[in-house]
Amino acid sequence: MSLRSYLLYAFPANIKRISLAALLALGLGGLAGCGSAGGINLPAPVADLEGGTTREASVCDTIAGAPAGAFVRVRNISDSQVTDVDALLAADGSFSLLVCVEVGETLEIEIFDDEGASISGIQTLTRTGTEMTTCPTATNSPPTCP
């Protein structure tokens, strides 16, 4: 077989092998890197909101599959003067927090790993004033609402 014939047939065959190896590596790497925090990708929380005072309410949920050291962040996206509330999840993945939120305002709730990388979707929750849920006793101090 001449050098020209060899290059004509060997080169495409090697490209196929290299392409298949690259696709396999990307596929396996994609499985390991899904989401963040080493592959943790939790669904958005489905927290409940318990009505409270005019300006303060409780938010609670249990996050199944959350790793040790994970924390929840509750942000009032309707009022930028309200400070975010961050709290570690309990050993069973639960949280119950007092937050500043008035009727008609919306909260964002998200879970993060111990390094601060998001590991869940974001839940948005609007206070309607007709909440009927009862949350466990809050684990944080009452916030100072603006």
N, C-alpha and C positions, 0 to 999 in steps of 0.2 A: 504494500500500500504506500503510495507516495505521500510526502509530507503535506502536500496540498489537500489530498483526499482525507488524510487523518485530521487535519485542522477543520475541514469542512464538516466532518461527522462528529468528532470528539468535542468540539466547542459547544454545539447545541446540547449535547448529552450532559456535559458538565453544568451548563446553565440550568438545566432542569433539576439536577441534583442540588445545586446551590439554592435555587429558588424554593424547592421543597423543604430544605433544611431551614432556610430563613423563615418560611411561613410557619413551620412547626415551632421554632424558637419564639416567634412573635405570639403564637397562640398560647403556648405554655406560659410565657411571660405575662401575657394579658390576664390569664387566670390568677396568677400570683399577685398581680398589681391591681386587681379590681377594686375600685373605691380607693380608700387610703388605709393607713395603719395596718399594713400587711394583709390586705384583702377584706377588712371588716367594712361592710356596707349595709348598715341597718336601714330599715324603712323609716320614714318620718314618724316621729312620735304621734300618738293620738291622745294627747293630754286632755284632761277634764278641767273645767274652770268652775270654781265654787264662788258664788257671789259673796261679797263682803261689805265693806264700807263703801262710801261713794267713790273713793279713790283707790281702794286696796281690795285685792281678791287673792284667792289661793289657786295654784295650778298644780296638778298632780298626774302622775302616770308611772307605769313600770315598764322599763325597756328590757325586753328579753334579749339575751345574747350580748349585752354590753360587757366589754372587758373590764377588768379591775382598773381602777383609776380613772374611768370615764366620768365626764361631767356634763351637765346640762347647762345650756345658756338660754335664758328667756329675755327677749328684747321687745320693748314696746316700740313698734315701728310707726305708731301714730304720733308719738310725742318724743322728740329727740332730747328733751331735758331729763327724761327718765333714765337712770343708770341701769345697764344690763345686770341681770342677776345670774351669777354662775354658782353652781353647787355640785359637789361630788355626788354621784349616784350611790345609794345604799348598796350593801352587799348583794341584795336581791334585784338590783337595777331600778329601784323605785326612787321617786323624789316627790316632795310636797313642799311648795314654796309660796311665800307671800310676795306678791308683786304689785307694782303700781299700774293700774289700768282702770280707766273710766268706761262707762257704758259707751259703746260705739267705737272704742279704740281696739286696735289689733295687735296681738302678740305674735312673735316668731319664736319657735321652740326648736332647738337643734342639739344634737349630742356630739361630743368631741372626745377623742382619746386623751390619754394622759400627757401627750405632747402638744395638744391643741389642734390636731388635724380633725376636720369634720368626718364623722363616720355614720352620718344618717342624713336622710332627707330633711327638709324643713317643713314643720307644721305651722300653719297660720291659724290663729284662733281669735275671733272677735267677741268681745264682751257684749252681750245683748241686754243684760239686766234681768233676764228670766232664768238664769242658771239654776238647776235643781240638784247638781252633784254635791256630794259631801266628800271633801278631801281629808286624808289623815292630818294630824297636827303638823303644821309647817316646821321644817327643820332650821329655817333661817330666822333671824331677828326681823321684826317688822320694819319695812323700808321707810325711809323718809321721802314722801312723795312731794314733788314740786307743786 
